[in-house]
């Protein structure tokens, strides 16, 4: 089936006309704009949730007053964590072989295991600390297994391991910025 020459001429004229290309561009934008807006909305929501989580992390490890917009549940979780971290730091300094501990790793694991609930580890700090002797962040899986053996009620999931790594990095960055100031 042959295409009539008049159709070919009309297509060639339309393809070289600037108004045709503008119309096609506007049509594509109209079709994809809702998709782009949805993706941007989801990205904004995810970023907001993560920044809220980071804020609670920051407030747990420093003594700044919590802002008024923080919920009572979050406020209590941060206050409990601050208290527990002070106790943990005291135990770390009194621990016989404290030089063999990566203190930020200890704090990161402790934070991720206990945040948002009742403390799983508060009584037996020495047993908890023994899981970290001569270990660093690369040994996190081994630390996790040692903790699970020492404390059967604690099962550290892959998500928690990822969170521990993020908290550990945050604590190291916080330490570096404190040294610079």
Secondary structure, 3 states (H helix, E strand, C coil): CCCCHHHHHHHHHHHHCHHHHHHHHHHHHHHHHHHHHHHHHHHHHHHHHHHHHHHHHHHHHCCCCCCCCCCHHHHHHHHHHHHHHHHHHHHHHHCCCHHHCCHHHHHHHHHHHHCCCCCCCCCCHHHHHHCCCCCCHHHHHHHHHHHHHHCCCCCCCHHHHHHHHHHHHHHHHHHHHHHHC
